[in-house]
Amino acid sequence: MLHEMAAGDLYPGDIVNPPRRALHHVKVVEAEVRSIDVSARRIRCAHGSAGFEVEFEFDHLLLALGSETNFFDLNSLGGSGR
């Protein structure tokens, strides 16, 4: 499938299934974690561009780590995408 996507013969939406469509009764939140109280089952995080502090209770918690691209101090690469 990789060569088909690279050639433009296969649309990524044809092979990707968004988890929000498959997971009913699940709340997905993209935020920066500030603290987790496992015994009380509570998580405090900053949400949105303004960084509003919000707190959630949880039954099950799944944390997914983000990443940032390292351009090794080659600032010209960051904006051009080349």
C-alpha positions as CSV (number, residue, x, y, z in Angstrom):
1,M,0.0,0.0,0.0
2,L,2.9,2.4,0.6
3,H,3.7,2.6,-3.1
4,E,0.1,3.2,-4.0
5,M,-0.1,6.1,-1.5
6,A,3.2,7.5,-2.7
7,A,2.0,7.4,-6.3
8,G,-1.3,9.0,-5.4
9,D,-3.3,5.9,-6.4
10,L,-4.8,5.4,-2.9
11,Y,-6.4,8.1,-0.8
12,P,-5.4,7.9,2.9
13,G,-9.0,8.1,4.0
14,D,-9.6,4.8,2.3
15,I,-7.4,2.9,4.7
16,V,-7.6,5.1,7.9
17,N,-10.5,4.7,10.3
18,P,-10.8,7.6,12.8
19,P,-11.0,6.3,16.4
20,R,-13.7,8.9,17.3
21,R,-16.0,7.2,14.8
22,A,-15.4,3.8,16.2
23,L,-15.3,4.6,19.9
24,H,-18.8,5.4,21.1
25,H,-19.3,6.8,24.6
26,V,-15.7,7.9,24.7
27,K,-14.6,11.5,25.3
28,V,-11.4,12.4,23.5
29,V,-9.6,15.5,24.8
30,E,-6.4,16.9,23.3
31,A,-4.7,18.9,26.2
32,E,-1.5,19.3,28.1
33,V,-1.4,17.2,31.3
34,R,-0.6,19.1,34.5
35,S,-1.2,16.4,37.1
36,I,-2.8,12.9,37.5
37,D,-4.2,11.6,40.7
38,V,-4.5,7.9,40.1
39,S,-6.1,7.0,43.4
40,A,-8.9,9.7,43.0
41,R,-9.1,8.9,39.3
42,R,-8.8,12.6,38.4
43,I,-6.6,14.4,35.8
44,R,-5.9,18.1,35.6
45,C,-4.8,19.6,32.3
46,A,-4.5,22.8,30.3
47,H,-6.9,22.9,27.3
48,G,-7.1,25.1,24.2
49,S,-4.9,27.9,23.0
50,A,-5.6,30.0,26.1
51,G,-4.5,27.1,28.4
52,F,-7.7,26.9,30.5
53,E,-7.3,24.6,33.4
54,V,-9.8,21.8,33.3
55,E,-10.2,18.7,35.5
56,F,-11.7,15.4,34.6
57,E,-12.7,12.2,36.3
58,F,-11.9,9.0,34.5
59,D,-12.7,5.3,34.6
60,H,-10.0,4.4,32.1
61,L,-7.2,6.7,31.0
62,L,-5.2,6.5,27.8
63,L,-2.3,8.9,27.4
64,A,-0.8,9.4,23.9
65,L,2.5,11.3,23.8
66,G,3.1,14.0,21.2
67,S,6.3,14.9,19.5
68,E,8.1,17.8,18.0
69,T,10.4,17.7,14.9
70,N,14.0,18.4,15.6
71,F,15.6,20.5,12.8
72,F,19.0,20.3,14.4
73,D,19.3,24.2,14.5
74,L,18.7,24.3,10.7
75,N,16.1,27.1,11.0
76,S,15.6,27.3,7.2
77,L,14.1,23.8,7.2
78,G,11.3,24.5,9.7
79,G,9.3,26.8,7.5
80,S,9.9,25.4,4.0
81,G,9.1,21.7,4.6
82,R,12.0,20.6,2.4
